[in-house]
Amino acid sequence: MTLEEFTQNLEKELEELEPGTLKPDTSYRDLKSWSSMYALIIIAFIDFHFNITLNGKDLKATETVKDLYDLVKQRSA
């Protein structure tokens, strides 16, 4: 999955976002609608699509959508 595909698919999971809101350089925790529910959705999204388990510490270590993508790529290598 490319970074662009990852970003688009993640945006679809975060249903309250307007299409085109999420970009690779978006600081996802700064989203207006950010909540702990979004954190759980991100963790579930990555687990489902990549079979990689993230936790809160992993999310705190990332800032942008690209950071999440890079973490997934690193863990899947």
N, C-alpha and C positions, 0 to 999 in steps of 0.2 A: 504494500500500500504506500503510495507516495504521500508526501507531506500535504499536498493539496487535497487528496482524497481523505486523508485522516482528518483534516480540518473540516471539510464538508460533512463527513459522517458524524463527527463529534457535534457539530452545530445542529444537525438533525435530532440528535439525542437531547440536546438542551432546548426543548420545545418552545420556551418562552422567547427565544431569540428571533429577531427578524432575519430572514435570509440575507447572507452577505455580511453579517455582523462580525463573525469570527474570522480572524486572519491569523497566519502563523505567528506574527509578532504581537498578537493580542495578549495582554496580561489577563488571563482568564479569571483570576480572583478579584479583579477590579471591575468586572461586569456589574452593571447596575442591579441585575437580578441574582447575583451570586449568593448562594446559601450553602449550608451543609448538605442539602439535598443534591446540589450540583456536584459536590465532591463525591457523593455516593454514586451518582450517575456516571461520572468520569471513571471511577474505579470499576464499576460494572461494565462499562463500555470496553475498557481495555482488557478486562478479564474475558469477556465474551469473544471479542474479535482477535485477541492475541494470546489468550491463555496465560496471561501474566498477571500476577496478583500485586497490586500496589496498596500502600497504606497511607495514612495521613502524613507520616514523615516524608514519604516519597513526594506527595503533593506539595508539602511545604518547601521541598528542595527544588521545585520547579516554579517558574514564573509565567512563562508564555506557552502557547499551544505548541510551538516548535520545541520547547524544552521537554514537554510531555512526549512528543514524537521521538525526540532523540533518546529519551529514557527507555521507551518501548523498543526502539531499534537496538540499543545497547543490551537490554535484557534478553532480546530474542536472538542475539548473535551467539 
